[in-house]
Amino acid sequence: MSNHVKGIIFILLSVLFFGLNTISNKMLVAIPTFERIFFMNIVALIFVSIQVKYTGESFKSKKLPLLSLRGILGFLSTLFYFYSIDKLQLNDATLLNKTSPFFVTFFSVLWLRERVNKIHILAIIIAVVGSVFVINPSFSFTIIPALVGVAGGATAGLAYTIVRKLRDYDSASTIVFYFTLISSIASLPFMLIEGFVMPIKLSQYLLLLSMGIFITLGQTCLSLAYKYEEASKISIYSFGQIVISLLFGILFFKEIPTLGSIVGGITIIVAGYLNYKGNLIQHELKK
């Protein structure tokens, strides 16, 4: 099996695990948001710590301030995503969160001084149009969850941009370790302020545990995917999460997508494909 095929398999597995994490999260609406974030990251932190120790990698970071900023942005992105999942249909929340690759392009130009081509610019414009279809702006308070969803995509995009900078200094496991550690610490005081709710059903305990397991498996598979193949060649497959969320939303929550969601989803996927083609062109020019 070629490394390219391995990369595709692992990124598709990450899409599946991230989708399962989202379902577990949406099924736990009776548990406050910060409590869900805390327990998800604590479970993930335990697994990642074992992974770092087992592989012999270092817990020490060469770029701690930058790594801390990535952790804070990752925490905010998770918070915004969880809020949008609670308030929006599953497919809409996922669509808005998948604007993150376009924010990566934007922040890479702004901060890393990377060059983009016309295809990248066209992809960003199309993605904005697709987001407008999904948001369906009514200029009232009902628009807030959708805007929070976009904020989740933006903070995730900035966090991923920092990861691109950090990969020259720290391993993927170390980066994930600090992300889960910072998210656990950051969510703890807010969980106490928001009010701790003791799970009363076995299913709630299992769902809290599964959130941590699925996010760890998703992050691990994503790291393995980019280990076997360059991101520019396989990143397009991450948009499969949109399809997964659509199917899960229909099957588990009886959520029928609106016309705006369908048009917006197709538009964002097209934009994702263009962004992928733009990345391939940039990759070839660097050779």
Contacts in CASP RR format, 6 or more apart in sequence:
PFRMAT RR
TARGET T0000
AUTHOR 0000-0000-0000
METHOD contacts of the structure
MODEL  1
MSNHVKGIIFILLSVLFFGLNTISNKMLVAIPTFERIFFMNIVALIFVSI
QVKYTGESFKSKKLPLLSLRGILGFLSTLFYFYSIDKLQLNDATLLNKTS
PFFVTFFSVLWLRERVNKIHILAIIIAVVGSVFVINPSFSFTIIPALVGV
AGGATAGLAYTIVRKLRDYDSASTIVFYFTLISSIASLPFMLIEGFVMPI
KLSQYLLLLSMGIFITLGQTCLSLAYKYEEASKISIYSFGQIVISLLFGI
LFFKEIPTLGSIVGGITIIVAGYLNYKGNLIQHELKK
3 228 0 8 1.000
3 229 0 8 1.000
4 228 0 8 1.000
4 229 0 8 1.000
4 233 0 8 1.000
4 234 0 8 1.000
6 224 0 8 1.000
6 225 0 8 1.000
6 228 0 8 1.000
6 229 0 8 1.000
7 224 0 8 1.000
7 225 0 8 1.000
7 226 0 8 1.000
7 228 0 8 1.000
7 229 0 8 1.000
7 234 0 8 1.000
8 225 0 8 1.000
8 229 0 8 1.000
8 234 0 8 1.000
8 237 0 8 1.000
9 225 0 8 1.000
10 221 0 8 1.000
10 222 0 8 1.000
10 224 0 8 1.000
10 225 0 8 1.000
10 228 0 8 1.000
11 221 0 8 1.000
11 222 0 8 1.000
11 225 0 8 1.000
11 234 0 8 1.000
11 235 0 8 1.000
11 237 0 8 1.000
11 238 0 8 1.000
12 237 0 8 1.000
12 240 0 8 1.000
13 217 0 8 1.000
13 218 0 8 1.000
13 221 0 8 1.000
14 217 0 8 1.000
14 218 0 8 1.000
14 219 0 8 1.000
14 221 0 8 1.000
14 222 0 8 1.000
14 225 0 8 1.000
14 238 0 8 1.000
15 237 0 8 1.000
15 238 0 8 1.000
15 240 0 8 1.000
15 241 0 8 1.000
15 244 0 8 1.000
16 244 0 8 1.000
17 214 0 8 1.000
17 215 0 8 1.000
17 217 0 8 1.000
17 218 0 8 1.000
17 221 0 8 1.000
18 214 0 8 1.000
18 215 0 8 1.000
18 218 0 8 1.000
18 241 0 8 1.000
19 214 0 8 1.000
19 241 0 8 1.000
19 244 0 8 1.000
19 245 0 8 1.000
19 248 0 8 1.000
20 210 0 8 1.000
20 214 0 8 1.000
21 40 0 8 1.000
21 210 0 8 1.000
21 211 0 8 1.000
21 212 0 8 1.000
21 214 0 8 1.000
21 215 0 8 1.000
21 218 0 8 1.000
22 85 0 8 1.000
22 90 0 8 1.000
22 93 0 8 1.000
22 94 0 8 1.000
22 245 0 8 1.000
22 248 0 8 1.000
23 90 0 8 1.000
23 248 0 8 1.000
23 252 0 8 1.000
24 207 0 8 1.000
24 208 0 8 1.000
24 210 0 8 1.000
24 211 0 8 1.000
24 214 0 8 1.000
25 36 0 8 1.000
25 40 0 8 1.000
25 82 0 8 1.000
25 85 0 8 1.000
25 211 0 8 1.000
26 85 0 8 1.000
26 86 0 8 1.000
26 90 0 8 1.000
26 252 0 8 1.000
26 253 0 8 1.000
27 207 0 8 1.000
27 252 0 8 1.000
28 36 0 8 1.000
28 204 0 8 1.000
28 207 0 8 1.000
28 208 0 8 1.000
28 211 0 8 1.000
29 86 0 8 1.000
30 197 0 8 1.000
30 204 0 8 1.000
31 197 0 8 1.000
31 199 0 8 1.000
31 204 0 8 1.000
31 208 0 8 1.000
32 191 0 8 1.000
32 194 0 8 1.000
32 195 0 8 1.000
32 196 0 8 1.000
32 197 0 8 1.000
33 79 0 8 1.000
33 82 0 8 1.000
33 83 0 8 1.000
33 86 0 8 1.000
33 194 0 8 1.000
34 79 0 8 1.000
34 187 0 8 1.000
34 190 0 8 1.000
34 191 0 8 1.000
34 194 0 8 1.000
35 191 0 8 1.000
35 194 0 8 1.000
35 195 0 8 1.000
35 196 0 8 1.000
35 197 0 8 1.000
36 82 0 8 1.000
36 208 0 8 1.000
36 211 0 8 1.000
37 75 0 8 1.000
37 78 0 8 1.000
37 79 0 8 1.000
37 82 0 8 1.000
37 183 0 8 1.000
37 187 0 8 1.000
37 191 0 8 1.000
38 184 0 8 1.000
38 187 0 8 1.000
38 188 0 8 1.000
38 191 0 8 1.000
39 208 0 8 1.000
39 211 0 8 1.000
39 212 0 8 1.000
40 208 0 8 1.000
40 211 0 8 1.000
40 212 0 8 1.000
40 215 0 8 1.000
41 180 0 8 1.000
41 181 0 8 1.000
41 183 0 8 1.000
41 184 0 8 1.000
41 187 0 8 1.000
41 212 0 8 1.000
41 215 0 8 1.000
42 180 0 8 1.000
42 184 0 8 1.000
43 208 0 8 1.000
43 209 0 8 1.000
43 211 0 8 1.000
43 212 0 8 1.000
43 213 0 8 1.000
43 216 0 8 1.000
44 176 0 8 1.000
44 180 0 8 1.000
44 212 0 8 1.000
44 215 0 8 1.000
44 216 0 8 1.000
44 219 0 8 1.000
45 177 0 8 1.000
45 180 0 8 1.000
45 181 0 8 1.000
45 184 0 8 1.000
47 212 0 8 1.000
47 213 0 8 1.000
47 216 0 8 1.000
48 173 0 8 1.000
48 176 0 8 1.000
48 177 0 8 1.000
48 180 0 8 1.000
48 216 0 8 1.000
48 219 0 8 1.000
49 177 0 8 1.000
51 173 0 8 1.000
51 220 0 8 1.000
52 58 0 8 1.000
52 59 0 8 1.000
52 173 0 8 1.000
52 174 0 8 1.000
52 177 0 8 1.000
55 173 0 8 1.000
57 171 0 8 1.000
57 173 0 8 1.000
57 174 0 8 1.000
58 171 0 8 1.000
58 174 0 8 1.000
59 174 0 8 1.000
59 177 0 8 1.000
61 67 0 8 1.000
61 169 0 8 1.000
61 170 0 8 1.000
61 174 0 8 1.000
61 178 0 8 1.000
62 169 0 8 1.000
62 170 0 8 1.000
63 165 0 8 1.000
63 166 0 8 1.000
63 169 0 8 1.000
63 170 0 8 1.000
66 162 0 8 1.000
66 165 0 8 1.000
66 166 0 8 1.000
67 166 0 8 1.000
67 170 0 8 1.000
67 174 0 8 1.000
67 175 0 8 1.000
67 178 0 8 1.000
68 178 0 8 1.000
68 182 0 8 1.000
69 162 0 8 1.000
70 159 0 8 1.000
70 162 0 8 1.000
70 163 0 8 1.000
70 166 0 8 1.000
70 175 0 8 1.000
70 178 0 8 1.000
70 179 0 8 1.000
71 159 0 8 1.000
71 178 0 8 1.000
71 179 0 8 1.000
71 182 0 8 1.000
71 183 0 8 1.000
72 182 0 8 1.000
72 186 0 8 1.000
73 155 0 8 1.000
73 156 0 8 1.000
73 158 0 8 1.000
73 159 0 8 1.000
73 162 0 8 1.000
74 155 0 8 1.000
74 156 0 8 1.000
74 159 0 8 1.000
74 179 0 8 1.000
74 183 0 8 1.000
75 179 0 8 1.000
75 182 0 8 1.000
75 183 0 8 1.000
75 186 0 8 1.000
75 187 0 8 1.000
76 152 0 8 1.000
76 155 0 8 1.000
77 100 0 8 1.000
77 152 0 8 1.000
77 153 0 8 1.000
77 155 0 8 1.000
77 156 0 8 1.000
77 157 0 8 1.000
77 159 0 8 1.000
78 183 0 8 1.000
79 187 0 8 1.000
80 148 0 8 1.000
80 149 0 8 1.000
80 151 0 8 1.000
80 152 0 8 1.000
80 153 0 8 1.000
80 155 0 8 1.000
81 93 0 8 1.000
81 97 0 8 1.000
81 149 0 8 1.000
81 152 0 8 1.000
81 153 0 8 1.000
81 156 0 8 1.000
83 145 0 8 1.000
83 148 0 8 1.000
83 149 0 8 1.000
84 92 0 8 1.000
84 93 0 8 1.000
84 96 0 8 1.000
84 97 0 8 1.000
84 145 0 8 1.000
84 146 0 8 1.000
84 148 0 8 1.000
84 149 0 8 1.000
84 152 0 8 1.000
85 93 0 8 1.000
86 145 0 8 1.000
87 93 0 8 1.000
87 145 0 8 1.000
87 148 0 8 1.000
88 96 0 8 1.000
88 145 0 8 1.000
88 146 0 8 1.000
88 149 0 8 1.000
89 249 0 8 1.000
89 253 0 8 1.000
89 255 0 8 1.000
89 257 0 8 1.000
89 261 0 8 1.000
90 245 0 8 1.000
90 246 0 8 1.000
90 248 0 8 1.000
90 249 0 8 1.000
90 253 0 8 1.000
90 255 0 8 1.000
91 242 0 8 1.000
91 245 0 8 1.000
91 246 0 8 1.000
91 249 0 8 1.000
91 255 0 8 1.000
91 257 0 8 1.000
91 261 0 8 1.000
92 134 0 8 1.000
92 146 0 8 1.000
92 257 0 8 1.000
92 261 0 8 1.000
93 149 0 8 1.000
93 245 0 8 1.000
94 241 0 8 1.000
94 242 0 8 1.000
94 245 0 8 1.000
94 246 0 8 1.000
95 131 0 8 1.000
95 134 0 8 1.000
95 242 0 8 1.000
95 245 0 8 1.000
95 261 0 8 1.000
95 264 0 8 1.000
95 265 0 8 1.000
95 268 0 8 1.000
96 131 0 8 1.000
96 134 0 8 1.000
96 135 0 8 1.000
96 146 0 8 1.000
96 149 0 8 1.000
96 150 0 8 1.000
96 152 0 8 1.000
96 153 0 8 1.000
97 149 0 8 1.000
97 152 0 8 1.000
97 153 0 8 1.000
97 156 0 8 1.000
98 153 0 8 1.000
98 238 0 8 1.000
98 239 0 8 1.000
98 241 0 8 1.000
98 242 0 8 1.000
98 268 0 8 1.000
99 127 0 8 1.000
99 131 0 8 1.000
99 150 0 8 1.000
99 153 0 8 1.000
99 154 0 8 1.000
99 268 0 8 1.000
100 152 0 8 1.000
100 153 0 8 1.000
100 154 0 8 1.000
100 156 0 8 1.000
100 157 0 8 1.000
100 160 0 8 1.000
101 157 0 8 1.000
101 160 0 8 1.000
101 235 0 8 1.000
101 238 0 8 1.000
101 272 0 8 1.000
101 275 0 8 1.000
102 123 0 8 1.000
102 124 0 8 1.000
102 127 0 8 1.000
102 271 0 8 1.000
102 272 0 8 1.000
102 275 0 8 1.000
103 153 0 8 1.000
103 154 0 8 1.000
103 156 0 8 1.000
103 157 0 8 1.000
103 158 0 8 1.000
103 161 0 8 1.000
104 157 0 8 1.000
104 160 0 8 1.000
104 161 0 8 1.000
104 164 0 8 1.000
105 116 0 8 1.000
105 120 0 8 1.000
105 123 0 8 1.000
105 124 0 8 1.000
105 275 0 8 1.000
106 124 0 8 1.000
107 157 0 8 1.000
107 158 0 8 1.000
107 161 0 8 1.000
108 114 0 8 1.000
108 116 0 8 1.000
108 161 0 8 1.000
108 164 0 8 1.000
109 115 0 8 1.000
109 116 0 8 1.000
111 161 0 8 1.000
112 161 0 8 1.000
112 164 0 8 1.000
112 165 0 8 1.000
114 282 0 8 1.000
115 282 0 8 1.000
116 278 0 8 1.000
116 282 0 8 1.000
117 278 0 8 1.000
117 281 0 8 1.000
117 282 0 8 1.000
119 274 0 8 1.000
119 275 0 8 1.000
119 277 0 8 1.000
119 278 0 8 1.000
119 281 0 8 1.000
120 274 0 8 1.000
120 275 0 8 1.000
120 278 0 8 1.000
120 279 0 8 1.000
120 282 0 8 1.000
122 274 0 8 1.000
123 271 0 8 1.000
123 272 0 8 1.000
123 274 0 8 1.000
123 275 0 8 1.000
123 278 0 8 1.000
124 271 0 8 1.000
124 275 0 8 1.000
126 267 0 8 1.000
126 268 0 8 1.000
126 270 0 8 1.000
126 271 0 8 1.000
126 274 0 8 1.000
127 267 0 8 1.000
127 268 0 8 1.000
127 271 0 8 1.000
127 272 0 8 1.000
127 275 0 8 1.000
129 264 0 8 1.000
129 267 0 8 1.000
130 263 0 8 1.000
130 264 0 8 1.000
130 265 0 8 1.000
130 267 0 8 1.000
130 268 0 8 1.000
130 271 0 8 1.000
131 150 0 8 1.000
131 264 0 8 1.000
131 268 0 8 1.000
133 260 0 8 1.000
133 261 0 8 1.000
133 263 0 8 1.000
133 264 0 8 1.000
133 265 0 8 1.000
133 267 0 8 1.000
134 146 0 8 1.000
134 260 0 8 1.000
134 261 0 8 1.000
134 264 0 8 1.000
134 265 0 8 1.000
134 268 0 8 1.000
135 143 0 8 1.000
135 146 0 8 1.000
135 147 0 8 1.000
135 150 0 8 1.000
136 146 0 8 1.000
136 258 0 8 1.000
136 260 0 8 1.000
137 143 0 8 1.000
137 146 0 8 1.000
163 175 0 8 1.000
166 175 0 8 1.000
167 175 0 8 1.000
172 219 0 8 1.000
172 223 0 8 1.000
172 226 0 8 1.000
172 227 0 8 1.000
173 223 0 8 1.000
176 219 0 8 1.000
176 223 0 8 1.000
199 205 0 8 1.000
199 208 0 8 1.000
225 234 0 8 1.000
226 234 0 8 1.000
230 283 0 8 1.000
231 279 0 8 1.000
232 276 0 8 1.000
232 279 0 8 1.000
232 280 0 8 1.000
232 282 0 8 1.000
232 283 0 8 1.000
233 280 0 8 1.000
233 283 0 8 1.000
235 276 0 8 1.000
235 279 0 8 1.000
236 272 0 8 1.000
236 273 0 8 1.000
236 276 0 8 1.000
239 268 0 8 1.000
239 269 0 8 1.000
239 272 0 8 1.000
239 273 0 8 1.000
242 265 0 8 1.000
242 268 0 8 1.000
242 269 0 8 1.000
246 257 0 8 1.000
249 255 0 8 1.000
250 256 0 8 1.000
END
